[in-house]
């Protein structure tokens, strides 16, 4: 796909792994003392949300690109707690830099531009929120 003034790959189905889980989905056996959730990401590119609250990066371990571990000593996870993990396989800036996008109308891959613009706005808001919470 070609977006903006430079060609770059955009593969939304393989670049973001967004998991909505329950506390009961945690693997508590493999890594004793941790609630382990499995998600694909590039290290340093993951967001963890528990019951609607973003966790600071020091509240979990996400180093290997395949799982996120929350220490039971850091946070007690109940079986009904809602866990949301968003794993990015590339930094957001490599997926899509909004300054490169100049959409004026029509459809992209069968998606109306207005709908696509709303998705971009939500991604930007999420990126801004993560940056605020992580201080980056």
PyMOL commands that set and color helices and strands:
alter all, ss='L'
color gray80, all
select helices_A, chain A and resi 12-15+23-25+57-59+92-95+98-100+113-134
alter helices_A, ss='H'
color red, helices_A
select strands_A, chain A and resi 2-3+6-7+16-22+34-38+46-50+53-54+67-71+82-88+107-108+111-112
alter strands_A, ss='S'
color yellow, strands_A
deselect
rebuild
show_as cartoon
